[in-house]
Amino acid sequence: MLTSNRHDTRLSRMESPSLDSPVFLSAPKVARREDVSVPTIWRWVRQGRFPAPVKLGENCTRWRLSDLERWEAERREVAS
């Protein structure tokens, strides 16, 4: 049985944003990306060891993907 799933379409659009729009990640997604726990991400932010998040609304805090990519590149440079 074939059905159309609007949720799948919405997700695919969210995962492939236009080149000029910034991409933001939630704390759980950042933690998965860095292979650490969410509390570790927040601890690193408090210690100044990780990019600060952006407050997008009263209850919405996210990280810019571009900030994370820059931080990761800097870590790779230091490691080499």
MOUR-V391733 format. One record per residue. N is the residue number from 0. SS is DSSP state (A for helix, B for strand, O for the rest). PHI is phi in whole degrees, -180 to 180 (NA if undefined). PSI is psi as a letter, one per 20 degrees, with the letter a starting at -180 (* if undefined). Layout:
((N	SS	PHI	PSI) (N	SS	PHI	PSI))
This chain:
((0	O	NA	p) (1	O	-98	p) (2	O	-133	q) (3	O	-92	p) (4	O	-115	o) (5	A	-63	h) (6	A	-61	g) (7	A	-61	g) (8	A	-65	g) (9	A	-64	g) (10	A	-63	g) (11	A	-65	h) (12	A	-68	h) (13	A	-68	h) (14	A	-80	i) (15	O	-127	m) (16	O	-71	r) (17	O	-66	q) (18	O	-65	h) (19	O	-93	i) (20	O	-100	p) (21	O	-69	q) (22	O	-108	p) (23	B	-118	q) (24	B	-122	q) (25	O	-77	r) (26	A	-58	g) (27	A	-62	h) (28	A	-70	h) (29	A	-64	g) (30	A	-61	g) (31	A	-64	g) (32	A	-61	g) (33	A	-92	i) (34	O	60	l) (35	O	-137	r) (36	O	-84	r) (37	A	-61	g) (38	A	-59	h) (39	A	-65	g) (40	A	-58	g) (41	A	-65	h) (42	A	-63	g) (43	A	-60	h) (44	A	-63	g) (45	A	-60	h) (46	O	-83	i) (47	O	75	j) (48	O	-98	j) (49	O	-146	q) (50	O	-57	q) (51	O	-73	q) (52	O	-78	r) (53	B	-111	p) (54	B	-86	o) (55	B	-93	i) (56	B	-172	a) (57	O	-56	g) (58	O	-122	k) (59	B	-139	o) (60	B	-118	p) (61	B	-141	r) (62	B	-108	p) (63	B	-73	p) (64	A	-59	h) (65	A	-62	h) (66	A	-66	g) (67	A	-67	g) (68	A	-63	h) (69	A	-65	g) (70	A	-61	g) (71	A	-64	g) (72	A	-64	g) (73	A	-62	h) (74	A	-65	h) (75	A	-64	h) (76	A	-64	g) (77	A	-66	h) (78	A	-73	h) (79	O	-94	*))
